[in-house]
Amino acid sequence: MNRRRFLTLSAAFACAPRLAHAATWRGVALGADVSVTLSGPRGHTDAVLAGIPAELDRIERLFSLYRPDSDLSVLNRTGQLRPSAPFRALLDLVDTAHRLTDGLFDPTIQPLWSALAQGGDADVARQKAGWHRVRRDSDGTIRLGPQQALTLNGIAQGYATDLIRRQLQAAGFDRALVDIGEQAAIGGPFRLGLVDPDHGMVGTRTLTDLCIATSSPGALRLGAAAHILAPDGRPPLWSTVSIETRTDRFKAATLADALSTAAVFMPLDALRRLKQAAALHRVTVVDVRGDVATL
């Protein structure tokens, strides 16, 4: 079970009773089950929900690793791309997350991920990593370093969550829960379970106009390795990390997604600095014994 599916089940269980009369769309996007739940007049909610699959398909055409025709797949296959404005905007946020985490958020770990998943040489693959080796020319063209490839799985779900959230707000909804790997609440309160793959339900979170992203390295294994990888090979320090951001920030879920991915490698003092530098609402960590700490 991957990180996103694990959280979707927890969120649906916790929130369904409070939104029993709401309309919900469920589907699959970016490799995971997703859902959007709206509270409002039936005709309006049905019309808005009907348009969500097309929006998610547009995002997959940009960022999916699973579609050979996506912009990301073209970039990885050819080593360069003249990207669209949304792709450039997401790379700007990669720059921000990379800086805030002292390089621990790094999408160039895709060759390492593939090597571990397929039994390849992890040491050789790790040498290809390094966001600093990715060039962005003045005309916008992205150029990867030799044998590099990117994964945006640690940030694209947050981008999709933010996009759908903003569209729902523009359509006049003041009560909705978006779950596209990360959860974003419009209004609230929404009560979600905080679940660790090894220790089960370790707490709850109540969201009102907040986004939350949660990363659990042990939710999926690549042989002996966790599925969340650091570019320098360090092991995760936490069993689960969740980061909450306020939805008044333009890219709230995108930032939470990227930072929670890197935060699994960061000790408490570094997480405190990250919380302040990124103006995060709350950071929660679960250690390997199942003990919970909140910053």
N, C-alpha and C positions, 0 to 999 in steps of 0.2 A: 504494500500500500504506500503510495507516495504522499508527500507532505500535504498536498492540496486536497486530495480525496479524504485524508484523515480529518482535516479540519472541517470540510464540508459536512460530513456526517455529524460532527459535534455541534456545529452551528444550527443545522436543520433541527436536530433533536431539541436543542434548548429554546429555539425561537418559535417553533411551529405553534405551541399552545397560545402564545400571545397574539399570533396573527392568523387565527383559525379562519377568518372570513376574508383574508387577503388573497389576491391572485398571484400565482407563482409560475414562472417559466423555468424549466430545467433543460439542460442540454450538455454538450461536451465542447470544450474549447481549450486550446493550448495543452492538450493531453490530459485533461481532468474533467470530472463532472462539475458543473457550475449551476448556479441558480440566481434568480432575481425575484424578490418578493415585494409586491407593491400593495399599499392600502389606499383605496380610492374608489370612485365610481367605476362600475364594471366596464362600461363602454370605453372609457378613457384608458383604464389599465390594460384591457385586452389589446387595444390598438398600439399602445406603446410597447408592450411585451412582444407583440408580433414583429416589431422591427429589430429586436435585439440580435437574433441570429445573423442577420446581414452585417451588423456592426462587428460582431465577434469574428465573422469570416474575414472582414477587412483587416482586422488586427492579425489574424493568423497568416494572411498573405504577406504581412510585413515581417513577423517575428518568429514564426513556427520553425522548429527544427525538423518537424515531421512531414512538411510539405516541400517537395523538391522545387516547386515554383515560387516559394516565398523569397522575399528580398534577402533574408538572413541566409537561406540555403544558397542563393546565388553568390552572396559575398563569400561564404565559406568555400564554395566550389571554385571560384575564380580568383579569390584574393583581393578583389576590389569591387566597389559599388558606388554609383552616383545616387545617393539615397534621397527619398522623399523627405518632406519637412517633418512628418511625425517620426521617422527613423532618426533624423538628425537630433530632434528634440530628446528622444530617449537616450541617445549617446551623450548628450549634454548632462543628463541625470546620472548616467554611468560615471562620467567624470566627477560629479559631485560626490557620489557614494564612494568612489575609489579614494578621493581625497579625505573624506570624513573618517574612513576606516583605515587610514594609513596603508592603503593598497590591498587590504584583505578582500574587499569586493572587487573581483577581477573576472570578467566574462571570457578571458582567453584561456580558461582552464578546460575548455571543451575537449581538446586532444587528450588531456589527462583523464577526463571522465570516460572517454571512449576506450582508452587503453585499459583502464581498470575494469570496465564492463565487458571487454572482449578478450581479456587475458594478454594484452600487449605489454610493452616495456614502459612502465610508469616513469622511470627515471628519465628516459629519452623524451617522453611526452611532456614532462614537467619543464624541461629546458625550453620548450616552445612558448611557455606562458610569459605574460608580461604586457599589461595594458600600455606601458610606455612605448612598446614597439609598434602599436597601431598608429598609423599616420592619418591625419585628416587635413586634406589639402585646402587651399584657399577657395577653390571652387566647390567645396563640399564633398569631394570624392574621399571615400574611406579606402585605405590600403592596409591590408594585414601584413604582418611580418612573415618570413618564410615558414611554411607549413603550419601557420596559425589557423585557428577557427574559433568562432565565438559561440557562446550560449547566452541567451537572454532570459533563461528560465528563472533566474533569481530576481527579475525586475519587470518582465513583460506582463505577468499576471497583475501586478500592482497597477501598471499603466492601463490595462484593460478595465480594471476596477474603477480607477479614477475617471476614465472616459465615460463609462456607463453611468456612474454616479452624477457626473456633470450634466449628462443628457436628461436624466430623470429630474434633476433640479430645474433645468430649463423648461421641462414639460409641466412644471407646477407641482410636483410631488413633494410633500413635506414629511412623509413617513415611508421609508423603504429600506430594505436590506439587500445589498449587492454582495454576492459571494462568487468571485472569480479567482479562487485561490487565496485571495485576501478578502477580508470582510470590510465593507464600508456601510455605516449607518447614516441615513438621512433621518433626522429626528430621532425618536426612540421613546423610552428605553428599550433596548434589545439585550437579552441575557444570553450569553454564549458560554459554553463550557471550554475551559482551558485543559487540553488533553495532552498527555505525554505518552508516546508509544510504549514505553516500558512500565510506567507507573499509573496509567489510566487517568481518570479525572483528578486533577490536582487543584482545581479552583474554578471560579467563574469570573466573567468580566461583563459589566453592564455598559453598553455603548449607547451614547447619545451624541450624534454628530461627531463620531470618531471613526477612524480606520484602525484595524488591527491586522498585523502580519505575524505569523508564527512559523518558526523553523525548528525541525526536529531531525538532526542528522541521522539518528538511528531508525527513522521511519522507512528507509530503504537502504540496503547494503549493496556495495559493489565488491563482492568477494568479502575480504576482511575490512574493507574501508567503508566509511560512511559516505552517503551520496552527496553531501555538501563538502566541497573541497576548497582548501586554501592553496593559493598559488605557490607558497613556499613549503607545502607538505605538512604543516603542523596539524595535529589532531584537534578535533573539537573539544572545548572545555565544558560544554553544557549539553544536557540531554534535550532541552527545549529552551528556546528564547522567543518571547513575543514582544513586539514593539507597537505602541499605540501612538497615533498622530491625530491632530485635530483636522477636521474636514474644511476648515476655513483656509487651509493651505492648498494651493493650486494642485500640487502633485502629492497629496498626503499619502495615499496608498502605495504609490510608486516608490516613494522614499522609504516607507515602512518595510516594504518588500525587500528592497536591496539591503537596507541596514540590518534587518533581522537575519538575512543570509550570512553576512559577515560577522555578526555579533556572536555567533556560536563559538568563535575562536578568540573572543576578547575577554580578558579578566575583568573583575568588577571595577577596578579603578579606571580602566579604559572605557568601560561602559558608562560610567558616571560622566566622563569627559564627553563621550559621544552624545549622551542625553542633553547636556548643556549646549554643545556646539550645534546640534541639529534641532534644538528646541522641541524635543520629543515630549509627548504627554506622559508616557509611562513605559518602563522597561521591566519585564518579568523574566526571571531565569529559573530553570529547574535543573538541579545538579544530578549527578549519576545516582545518588541515593534517593532521589525524589523530593529533596528539600527545596522549597520555593523561597525566592527572595525578590522583592519588588523595589525598584528605584524610582 
